[in-house]
């Protein structure tokens, strides 16, 4: 067992502790990756705060990139030295979802308590979301990694592991937005900005960002929003409809807020759809007038990780980035060391950051 530094959560709602832990070597079908960068996602924070429960102690972090340092038996298509994005999308390849082309919904469970991590004393240490990437190294299944070219910086590449694919994928995979359609994005954080980029790439006619912050709305325009509406205004839905000149075809809710879901229905018109991207804490719910949904042929669709097939979608997004058509570097608000992770989490919670990234030596 190798010794590495990791940020460990021992109690929900408390600061992480940077400490030495044990990481076993890769086994059948697994790869070890020495990380260069791991971004902080609000999903990590929800878990750390106890919003979704889970096993403790745990190592969170799931938006990472680095270089392969070791491979286990029967690994194909990945070699030592390859630069890779590390995702939480672990797929078995054989269940009905994987066989049907939906690996992001793999039905084969994973027990992070039995993963490659142990405490320094050899005790249980949960590998959260099959990644545990707030650590110097990870051991993950080969299905979770995608090779990236040498000319793509790994801090930028790390964003492709979650925030970028979740936002863009919600638009191009889950919704399949068509050129000329009108889009509203509720929440202009990391995922919301990428939903805006996805709508721009898809050729949406107008893209209205809705957020609590004027600063976030300004950022949204930089990423492709045509208009911005403050969520704190008297009637944000009416403002958005006035800007569009009609009701929206698509509303993407990218924040984990039940209130945002309650309000989403107000933006869409006949045959309009709500795409559920943000994940509220367990137990939260919203309600809708069912007769109106039926009468107006409206719909709702969930989008997990942007319905992303990582071996297909990440190379496409990398190519878009290399052409200058997809912003990645601009998503990084600040870079932090692993020892600064609690400060980086606090900054992320403040709502001012697009993405904070932990950089490893």
RAMOZI-V934460 format. One record per residue. N is the residue number from 0. PHI is phi in whole degrees, 0 to 359 (* if undefined). OMEGA is omega in degrees with one decimal (NA if undefined). Layout:
# RAMOZI-V934460
N|PHI|OMEGA / N|PHI|OMEGA
This chain:
# RAMOZI-V934460
0|*|177.4 / 1|277|175.2 / 2|261|178.0 / 3|224|173.2 / 4|269|177.8 / 5|213|175.0 / 6|264|-171.4 / 7|252|173.4 / 8|265|179.0 / 9|260|-178.0 / 10|209|-179.9 / 11|302|177.2 / 12|81|-179.6 / 13|249|178.4 / 14|300|175.5 / 15|285|177.8 / 16|246|176.9 / 17|277|-174.1 / 18|209|175.5 / 19|280|175.6 / 20|226|179.4 / 21|255|178.0 / 22|231|-180.0 / 23|282|178.9 / 24|288|178.9 / 25|295|178.0 / 26|254|-174.3 / 27|305|176.2 / 28|76|-176.7 / 29|251|175.5 / 30|229|172.2 / 31|257|-179.1 / 32|233|170.6 / 33|277|-172.5 / 34|280|171.3 / 35|257|-175.7 / 36|206|171.7 / 37|214|179.1 / 38|279|178.7 / 39|261|-179.0 / 40|255|178.5 / 41|296|174.9 / 42|295|175.2 / 43|302|-177.4 / 44|294|177.4 / 45|300|177.1 / 46|296|-178.0 / 47|300|-178.8 / 48|276|178.2 / 49|85|-176.9 / 50|295|-178.9 / 51|237|-178.3 / 52|70|178.4 / 53|123|-175.2 / 54|267|176.9 / 55|232|-4.3 / 56|292|-175.4 / 57|214|170.1 / 58|247|178.7 / 59|267|-177.0 / 60|101|-175.7 / 61|210|-176.4 / 62|234|-162.9 / 63|226|175.2 / 64|206|-179.7 / 65|183|-177.7 / 66|240|179.5 / 67|291|-179.0 / 68|248|-180.0 / 69|197|176.9 / 70|229|176.5 / 71|273|178.0 / 72|299|173.0 / 73|65|173.1 / 74|277|-179.3 / 75|234|173.4 / 76|82|178.3 / 77|226|-177.1 / 78|230|174.9 / 79|303|-178.8 / 80|99|178.8 / 81|295|174.6 / 82|271|-171.6 / 83|223|163.8 / 84|273|179.0 / 85|248|-177.4 / 86|247|174.8 / 87|271|-177.0 / 88|280|-179.8 / 89|258|-175.1 / 90|235|-177.8 / 91|278|179.5 / 92|86|-173.9 / 93|236|-179.3 / 94|286|-179.5 / 95|304|-179.6 / 96|292|179.6 / 97|297|-179.4 / 98|295|-179.9 / 99|272|177.5 / 100|88|-179.3 / 101|235|-176.4 / 102|296|177.9 / 103|293|177.9 / 104|246|-179.1 / 105|311|-175.8 / 106|265|178.5 / 107|273|-175.0 / 108|291|176.5 / 109|228|-179.7 / 110|259|-178.2 / 111|295|175.9 / 112|293|-178.8 / 113|257|-177.7 / 114|280|-172.2 / 115|278|-175.2 / 116|263|170.6 / 117|220|173.0 / 118|292|179.0 / 119|300|179.0 / 120|271|178.5 / 121|89|-179.8 / 122|274|-178.9 / 123|298|174.8 / 124|215|-172.5 / 125|286|173.8 / 126|270|-172.9 / 127|291|178.1 / 128|53|177.3 / 129|60|-177.7 / 130|236|-175.1 / 131|62|-168.8 / 132|266|167.4 / 133|278|-173.8 / 134|203|-177.4 / 135|292|179.9 / 136|219|173.3 / 137|227|167.7 / 138|240|-175.6 / 139|224|176.0 / 140|291|-178.9 / 141|300|179.4 / 142|292|-174.4 / 143|269|-174.6 / 144|242|176.7 / 145|225|180.0 / 146|289|176.1 / 147|238|-177.4 / 148|294|-177.6 / 149|294|-175.8 / 150|271|177.3 / 151|256|-179.2 / 152|299|-173.6 / 153|287|174.9 / 154|293|175.3 / 155|292|-179.3 / 156|298|-178.0 / 157|301|-178.1 / 158|294|179.4 / 159|288|-176.8 / 160|285|-177.0 / 161|210|-170.5 / 162|303|-177.5 / 163|287|-178.6 / 164|293|179.5 / 165|292|-179.0 / 166|288|-179.1 / 167|293|-178.9 / 168|298|177.6 / 169|302|-178.5 / 170|281|-171.1 / 171|271|-179.0 / 172|260|-175.7 / 173|286|-177.2 / 174|268|-174.7 / 175|53|179.0 / 176|303|-179.3 / 177|258|177.2 / 178|304|177.6 / 179|94|179.0 / 180|279|-178.1 / 181|254|-171.5 / 182|232|168.8 / 183|243|176.7 / 184|243|178.7 / 185|267|-177.0 / 186|104|-178.6 / 187|249|172.7 / 188|275|-175.8 / 189|302|179.9 / 190|288|-179.8 / 191|299|178.1 / 192|299|179.2 / 193|281|170.4 / 194|296|176.5 / 195|297|176.8 / 196|300|179.3 / 197|297|179.2 / 198|294|176.8 / 199|297|-179.6 / 200|297|-178.8 / 201|285|177.5 / 202|90|177.1 / 203|303|-179.8 / 204|292|176.1 / 205|227|-178.3 / 206|230|-178.3 / 207|256|175.6 / 208|268|177.6 / 209|236|-178.5 / 210|206|179.8 / 211|281|-169.9 / 212|240|174.0 / 213|298|178.7 / 214|298|178.3 / 215|293|177.9 / 216|294|176.1 / 217|296|177.0 / 218|297|-179.3 / 219|301|178.4 / 220|295|178.2 / 221|296|-177.3 / 222|263|172.9 / 223|127|176.6 / 224|294|176.8 / 225|275|-176.2 / 226|211|176.9 / 227|223|179.3 / 228|228|176.2 / 229|285|179.0 / 230|294|-178.7 / 231|273|-179.5 / 232|289|-175.2 / 233|299|-179.0 / 234|212|-176.2 / 235|298|179.9 / 236|296|178.9 / 237|296|178.1 / 238|299|180.0 / 239|295|179.9 / 240|296|177.2 / 241|297|179.1 / 242|293|-179.6 / 243|285|-172.8 / 244|81|-178.7 / 245|189|174.2 / 246|280|-173.4 / 247|286|172.1 / 248|281|-175.3 / 249|221|170.7 / 250|236|178.5 / 251|255|177.7 / 252|264|-172.8 / 253|255|178.3 / 254|248|-179.4 / 255|275|-175.0 / 256|232|177.1 / 257|298|179.0 / 258|298|178.2 / 259|296|177.3 / 260|292|177.2 / 261|302|-174.4 / 262|275|-173.2 / 263|301|-176.8 / 264|298|-176.7 / 265|289|-175.1 / 266|268|-169.6 / 267|263|178.9 / 268|253|178.6 / 269|299|-178.4 / 270|65|176.3 / 271|284|-176.5 / 272|223|172.4 / 273|256|176.2 / 274|252|-176.4 / 275|270|-177.3 / 276|246|178.5 / 277|294|-175.3 / 278|243|175.9 / 279|295|177.7 / 280|297|-179.8 / 281|307|177.1 / 282|99|179.2 / 283|281|-178.3 / 284|214|174.5 / 285|229|179.4 / 286|227|-176.0 / 287|221|175.3 / 288|283|-171.3 / 289|295|-179.3 / 290|298|179.2 / 291|292|177.4 / 292|302|-179.5 / 293|290|-175.2 / 294|294|-178.3 / 295|262|179.8 / 296|53|179.2 / 297|272|-177.0 / 298|215|175.7 / 299|224|179.0 / 300|220|175.0 / 301|275|179.7 / 302|224|177.9 / 303|267|178.9 / 304|52|178.7 / 305|67|-177.4 / 306|49|-169.9 / 307|276|166.1 / 308|260|-164.4 / 309|297|-178.9 / 310|289|176.9 / 311|266|-168.3 / 312|276|-178.5 / 313|294|175.4 / 314|301|177.1 / 315|297|-179.3 / 316|293|175.6 / 317|300|-179.9 / 318|294|176.2 / 319|299|178.1 / 320|296|-178.5 / 321|294|176.6 / 322|277|-176.8 / 323|84|-177.1 / 324|260|178.7 / 325|227|179.9 / 326|274|172.3 / 327|239|-177.9 / 328|304|-178.1 / 329|291|178.7 / 330|282|-176.3 / 331|278|179.3 / 332|278|-177.6 / 333|200|177.0 / 334|252|-175.4 / 335|227|172.3 / 336|273|177.9 / 337|299|179.3 / 338|294|179.6 / 339|262|-169.4 / 340|299|179.8 / 341|292|174.4 / 342|294|179.4 / 343|294|177.6 / 344|294|178.6 / 345|299|178.8 / 346|295|177.7 / 347|295|179.3 / 348|296|-178.5 / 349|294|178.8 / 350|87|-176.2 / 351|273|-173.7 / 352|267|169.0 / 353|280|172.2 / 354|212|169.2 / 355|266|-175.0 / 356|236|173.4 / 357|277|179.9 / 358|251|179.6 / 359|261|179.1 / 360|293|NA
